[in-house]
Amino acid sequence: MGIARSVGEDGSVTETPTEPQESTASAPTPRSRETVGDMVRSMSLVLVVVAVVVLLTVRANPRELVQQVDYSVQLQQARLAAAYDVFAPVGLGGRWKATSARGDNVEGVVTWHLGLVTPAEHYAAVEQSNGPVQAFLDDFVAGATKSGAVTVSGVRWQRLEGGKPEQRALLLRGRGVTTMVTGSATFSELGTLASALRGG
C-alpha cells in the first residue's frame, strides 16, 4: 500500500492511502500458442518420415545392393596378355553375381582376378598368376594350411583353410600358372565355381 499526497488551495497537505498495483505478466496470445503447436506437429511429421526411411533402408534386400559387373572386356584383355589359359566360369546361372574383375601385367607377370557373390551371399573369387607361387599364395591365403584334396570334374585340387576367419581355397598348380578359387564361400560353393571354369 502507498500514500498519495495532494496540496489544497489553502496549502494544506492531504495524504490518501493507495492500493499497490499488481504487476501482470503478459499471457501468451492465442497466436503464439498456435505457432508452438504448428512446430510440434511439423517436427512429429519429420520424425515419422525419417523413421520410415530408416526402416526401408534396414529391410532392403542385400542382394539388391550388389553391384554386378560385366567383365567381358577385362577377360578378353587378360587372355590376350597371358601365356596361360585365363579361367572364367561358364553356366553358373544368374544367382551367381560377378562384382569385380581385373587383369594386371607387370613385367610379364600376368594376374587375373574375378570376384563373385554366391547364391548364399558368400564371397568367392578366381585368382590366377604366372608369378612366384609363394608370394601369390601369401596375397590371398597367408598362413593357410592344407586340408586334403578334392577332385572336381576330373581335376585334383588342393584344399587350403585357415589364415583368416572363414578363409578357404582350392588350389590348382599347372604348367606356368597357379589357379585358386578362394573366399568365405563354403568348399561346396568353391567346388561348384571350380567345376564351371573354362579357359580361353
N, C-alpha and C positions, 0 to 999 in steps of 0.2 A: 504494500500500500504506500502511496506517495502523498505529498502535501502540495496543493496548488495555492499560490499566494496572489492576491489581487489588491490593488490600491484604489481606494474610493476617492471621490472628489474632495472630500474633506481631509485627505491624507491618511486616513486610517487603512490599516493593512488587515485583510481578511484571509484567513487560511482555510482551505477546503480540502478534506481528505479525498484522494482519488484512488480508484481500483487499478491494480497493476495490469498492464496489457499482456495478454498471453501471446507468446511467440508461436507462430504457426508455421510448420514445415510445409513446403509445397508438396501436395499429394500428386502422385503420378497421374498424368492425364490419361484418358481412355486411349488416345492415340499412341502414347508411349507403351502402354500395355499391349496394344496390337502389334507394335514393332517387335517387341521381345517375343511374342508368340509366333510371329512370322519367322523369326530367326531360328527358333527351336524347331519348327516344322521343316524348315529348309535343311537344317543340319541332319534331322532324322532321315529325310529323303536321301541326302548324300550318303549317309552311313548304310542305308539299305542297298543303294546301288553298288557301293564298294563291296559289301558282303556278297552280293550276287556274283560280281566279277571274280572275287577270290574263290568262291565255290566252284564256278565254272572252270577256273584255271586248275584247281586241285584235282577235279574229277575228269580232266581231259585225258583222253586215251593216249598213253605214252607212245603207242605205235604211230599216232598221227603226228608226233613231234619229230620222228625220224626223218632226216633229210636224205632221201635216196638220190644216188648219183648215177649218171651214165658214164661208164668207164671205158667205152669202146675206143676212144681216141688214145687214152693213156696205154691201153693194152696193145694197140697197134704199134705205138711208138716203142714200147718196151720190146716187143717181138722183133722189130727192125734192128734194135741196138744190141740185143743179147745173142750170144753164140749158143745158148741153150734153149730148150722148149719152155716158154713162159706159160704158166698154167693159169687157167680161169675156169670157173665152174660152168657146166652146161646141164640144163634140165633140172635145176634145183627147185623151181617153182616160185610163184610170186610171193610166198610168205617169207622168203629169204630176201633181205634188203641190203644192197650194196651201199655203203655210206662213205667210203673213201678209197682212192686209188692213186698210185703214183709210181713212176719208174725213174730211177736215177742212174746215171752213167758217169762214174768218176774214175778217170784214167783206166778205162777198160773193165772196171768192176761194176757190173750191172745188177741193181737190186730192184725187185718188184714187190709191191705191197697192194693187197686188196682187202679192205675191211668190210665185214658184213654183220648184220644183226640177224640172229636165227629166229625161227618161228616162236621159240620160247623166250625171245628177247634177251638172249645172251650174246656176247661178242665173240666173233671168230674172224680169223684173218689168214690169208695165204701170204707167206713170205718166202722169197727166193733170192739167192745170191750166188755168184761165182767167186766171191771173195774168200778170205781166210775163214775157215769153218768156226773156230772157237770165238772169234770176235763177233761173228754173225749170231751165234747162239747166245752170247752174253748180252747182245742187244735186246733179246726178247725173253729168254728163259734162264737168266743168270741164276746159278745155284740150284737149278732143277736136277732131279735125279732120274735115272732110268727106272721104268716100272713095267718091264716086259715089252712085248711086241704084239702087233695085231696085223692080220692080213686083210687088206682092203682091195677088192676087185683083183685079186691075184698078186698084189704087190705087198711086200712086208714093210711095215712102218714101225719105227721105234717109238715107244710111249715115254714121254717125259712129264714129270709133275713136280710141283713144289716151287721153290724160289720165292714166289709171292703168293698170297692167298688166292685161291680159285684160278691158279695158273696151270694150264695143261698144254701139251703139244704132241703132235705126231710128226716125227722126223723121218725124212727120206734122203739118203745120201746117194747121189747119182754121179755120173761122169762129168766133172767140171761144174756141178751145181749142187747146192743144198736147198731142199724144199721143206717147209714146215707149214702145217695148219695149226694154229695156236689161238689162245684166248681164254675167256672164262666159260666158254661153252663146254658141255659135257663131252666125254670121249665118244659117246654115241653120235652127238652132233658133229664133232670133228671128223669122225669116220664117214658120215654122210657127205660132208664137204669134200673130203679127200677122194671119195669114190666118184664125185662129179667132175673132178679136174680133168681138163683136156689141154694138151699143148698145141702150139701153132707157130 
